[in-house]
Amino acid sequence: MRPFLGGHLGCELTVTVSAPEMMDPIQTMKSKDSETLITSFNLETGATHYILRIQNTKGFFREDTVSSTPAEIESLAPYTEYTLSIMAAHGGGRSQPSLPLTAKTVLPPPQLSASSPSNDSIIVSWAPVAHAVHYTLSTYQFGSNTSMKHNTSNTNLTLSGLDAGALFVIEGFAWDLEGRPGEGSLYVNQTTSKEALRHVSVVYGSIQYHATSDQNLTCNSTSSSCTLRPVSCGEVHTIQVTAFNEAGPSQPSSPVVFITFPCPPQSLALMESTAGNCTLTWDTLPHADSYQAFIESGAGTEEACNTTSNNCTYHCKCGHTYLMSVFAFNHAGSSPRGQILNYTTLPCCPEAVSVSLVSTDTLEITWTASQGAQLYETRAAGGSEVILCNDTAPVCALSDLSCDRRYSVLVTPCNEISGCNRACKAHTKNTAPCMPMNLMLNLKTSSCVGVSWTANNRAATYTVSASGDDGRHNCTTNGNSCDITDLPCGSMYEVSVTATGPFGQSLPSYSDSLETEPCCPGNLTVDQVTQAVTNVSWSHAKGAHLFITSLTSTRGHARCHTQDPHCLMGCITCGTNYTVTMEAFSLSGRSSNCSYQGFSSSACCPSGVRLYRTANNSLRVYWRSAGSSHSSITEMVGSSSNNYTCTASSGESSCDVGNIQCGDVYHVVVAPLTPEGGRVLFCPQRQYSVTCSGSNVGTGVYVHLHSYLEGHY
């Protein structure tokens, strides 16, 4: 049953509540008496009342409204079959009728009358009860603890062999064709006649007797008895009899004190104990010798209790309704039926109570429905905190509870008639630990972070989790700090703390982001492009987004800032050893210092290169040494595939090239040799024309025409 809430513009709210669904069928239905049926059914969550629909095949139709189970359906016809169905109802309407159930009322009680034809017998008679197959009479002799039952198919019964002058209480009921006993009759009191007089005196003439009571009652008779009426219960009469004949009145007889039958007991009250016993009490009556209490349950069972005191204790069930009446007895007979006490015992305590923690601050309590309960009051108490929940269903959720607290949970059943049963057992349950607070991170090393928090639980184990793209890293402690180690460089993590205790797990703390230092590039290469320019390149570095690369020496340094994996550096001094370092920065500014193998720039290129003629068609190449300890090589490449080389040892500044072919243009490069024996590639290249002088080919001295750089960026 879900309410639908629909709103519109303005400040109005329209609430539409759907009717309940079809109810479960009626559980049980039995006859309480010939005009009353008792029915029980399952309560429906959210229902405010129930409607019982009663009908039969003779056109009878009626709907009764009841509030709880069991319910009594009164004013029915005896020995009649009825069909019942039930509907749940609330403000949204009523449910569909349940599947019907059929029951039949029992036979009405026989109307008994009794007389005593002799001092040892009683004749009981009654009118036939329609549909009865036989009858049962129960007799109880006042002053005796024995009772007798008699079965007969006739409409009269003679009880013989009785004590003379004894009082008997008689009740009867009829049996139907289905073998069911009908409603019991009202109690009938009958006294057997007294024994015959043993002393007889003769009086002459016609005799009349006149009996008088001090309560102003009189009666006349010509026989040995007359009736004084009317009398009421609990009266004390002093009676005398006077005989009359023609000679006049006799002397009055000795006074006889006679006490009438007792009045009905008053002030019936019931005390209910926790042990399942109920004590029925009443006011003590004058002139009552004994009492008989009748306790009838709503289920149709009846219990009798005989006592000479003013109370009677019997076993009573929780959540049941009892009808109680008390009769008083003396030698004159039974009192009339007096007050009928209708008492409903306290509802039964719930059974199978289960308290479970469904979230960190919510307890769900479930139990089996209690007999006689219309409402359940669920109470959770922890310290000074008390949370209440009232519902008609056997389930309750208590939320917004304090964390890490022990609660006493008590489910109290209540009904409108008898109130609430406060004697039910409480259950204990602890809520989950509190969420850790004030999370702080301290990156101790590039691979270790210290995590601390505020611990506010009685007893808990704390688990710190750092979740990143490489998985989860954990550390566990009973305190308020721990270190997470072996974190890889260049990683991002979300760090949180969770408390775990014997009664569950807390919510994770608010998380904080952690970024480890960026990784250093695994490989870095320095390539010299020109005598003063280098190209530095490196491999990928996880987590790094900005690089500052430095070449440092005693003769100066070079630096570049870039997001690329390479950069050009100028201002490089030839023939110098450099220290190569890098700072790698993450997006948030964390940095790593990276060191690499040193870099030595190439030897300086010679300057002032000149060519001079020597003997035998040779040329001598001169240059100004840069003070390098490297060997130098001279290469001359002509346009007609005339190529010449010469090498100068370390410290020398010239070398000779023989057998030069004149009449050609040569590209001349003088460059130092690397330690590996290769020529430095970026030294300048110059162009010379070698001409022939007269008829002597290749013997002249030729001047330098122009030069240009050989290398490139």
Protein Blocks (a to p, Z undefined) as FASTA:
>chain_A
ZZdddddehjddcddddddddddddfbdcdfblmbccddddddehiabdcdddddfeopa
cddddfbdcdddehiaehiacddddddddfkbccdddddddddddddddddddddfbfkb
ccddddddehiabdcdddddehiabdcddddfbfbdcdehiaehiacddddddddfkopa
cdddddddddddddddfbdcddedjdddddddfklpacddfbfbdcdddddehiacdddd
ddddfkopcdddddddddddddddehiacdddfkopacddddddehiabdcdddddfkop
acddddfbfbdcddddehiacddddddddfkbccdddddddddddddddehiacddfbfk
bccddddddehiabdcddddehjbccddddfbfcdcdehiaehiacddddddddfknopa
fkbccddddddddddehiacddfblmbccdddddfbfbdcdddddddfkbcaddddfblb
dcdehiaehiacddddddddfkbccdddddddddddddddfbdcdddfblmbccdddddd
ehiabdcdddddfkbccddddfbfbdcdehiaehiacddddddddfkopacddddddddd
dddddehiacdddehhiacdddddehiabdcddddddfkopacdddddehiacdcdehia
ehiacddddddddfkopacfkbccdddddddehjbghiaccddfbdcdfbdZZ
